[in-house]
């Protein structure tokens, strides 16, 4: 089954690197992992001038979930006219291990966008490597950034709560909305 890439946008940062942001939607009926996004960049004559590869920010993507990516092309050729995105993945019997977001608030500070909040381990077991994956959208619902951040505490016992601060440095567009997913590993 072909997965859908949605909301893709591109942005050149101050040092000249090109970033393509987007989301991969898992339209299968099960979980997938090793979700690879391949960007092929073409010039105006439809010749390939660059290729870049990245994995989505979620390790395991459950059925119906979306996983953001940030495909970076360092020192891109000036002849880029367009790009195509392709997705490759593997099927897994693992279910994603999620931790609950119990509060969050986004705001702009000194040109950066911050999301402050708390996560809670609702599982009946301890978790560690708690990662908050944030996807940022503009008013057209296009992805304008994606960031992985770690919770204040690396490990959470069952029922424990901790804070987080996700920062999108110098967003290319004004942030209109964002989505949060929290991934962890069983301890």
Secondary structure, 3 states (H helix, E strand, C coil): CCCEEEEEEEEECCCCCEEEEEEEECCCCCEEEEEEEEEEEECCCCCEEEEEEEECCCCEECCCCEEEEEEEECCCCCCCCEEEEEEEEEEECCCCCECEEEEEEEEEECCEEEEEEEEECCCCCCEEEEEEEEEEECCCCCEEEEEEEECCCCEECCCCEEEEEEEECCCCCCCCEEEEEEEEEEC
